[in-house]
Amino acid sequence: MNRIITLSNLAARYYKRYGWDLDTLNKYLTKGNWLVQNFLYHDDEYYILEVGARIDVKRLLDDYPDVNVISYGEEERKTSREDLLESRNW
């Protein structure tokens, strides 16, 4: 399965439906913790970094070279995946 990371204006969202789980994500965590987001009436659980948390973006992209990072806005479409994910680190 090709992994997908969806960006909001503040965070990178790692959805369970795209194969992300805490065991996998914790391998890339260098500081802080993950927050679980789950909205009532939706089976749409995802993880975001808590404020002050960071991941090793380069390592994640090395391990998942085909990951699709979906940008938030039009102005981000030409930005590299690495820069996009770094911009969502705290």
N, C-alpha and C positions, 0 to 999 in steps of 0.2 A: 504494500500500500504506500502510495506517495503521501508523505506527511505535508500538512498545511499549517501555517501559522498566520492568523488573522490579526491585523493591527487595528487598534482604535486610536483615538487622538492621544491617549496617554499610556496605553499598555499593549503588549503583545499577548494575544490570547491563544492558549494551547488547548484546543478542544479535545475532550475524550473521544469524540466520534472520529477524529482524525488520527487516533492511535497514541495520543499523549497520555501518560500516567505519571504519578508522582515518583515512582521508582526510576523511570527514565529521566524525568526532568531534574531530579535531585543530583544526578551525575554531573550536571552542568552548573549547578548552583555554587557560586564562589562566596556569596555573602547573603545573609538574610534567609527568608522563607518564601514559600508560595502561599497564595490565597486561593481558596476554592470558591468559584462563583457558580451559583445554581439558582436560577429564577423559578419561582413557583409556576407550576403548570407546564414547565418546559423540561424536556430531557436533553438539556443543552449545557451540561456541566463543562466548565473550563477552568484553567489555572492562569493566574497572573502573578507577577512579582509583587511582593509587598513593598511599601515605601522603604527605600534604603537597600533593597536587595539587588543582586547582580548575577548574571550568568556568564559563562565563558562562551561567548558567541562564536569565536573562531573554531573552537572544539566541536560545538554543536553542528556547525556547517560542514566541518570535516567529516563528522560521523553520518550526517544526513545531507550529502551533496545535492540531492534532488528535491530538497524541501522547497515548497512553494510559499513564499512570503507575500501575502496579499496586503498591499499598501492601503493606508487610510484615505488619502486624498490624492487628487490629480497631481499636485506638486511633488509628491513622493514617488511617482511612477518610474522616474529615471534614476532613483537612488539605489545603490547596491543593497543586496540583502543584508550584508554585514553591517553597513551603516544604519539601515532601518532598525535592525535588532539592537544595535548599540544605542540608538536613540531612545529605546524603550527600557534600557537599564536605568537604575536610579543612581 
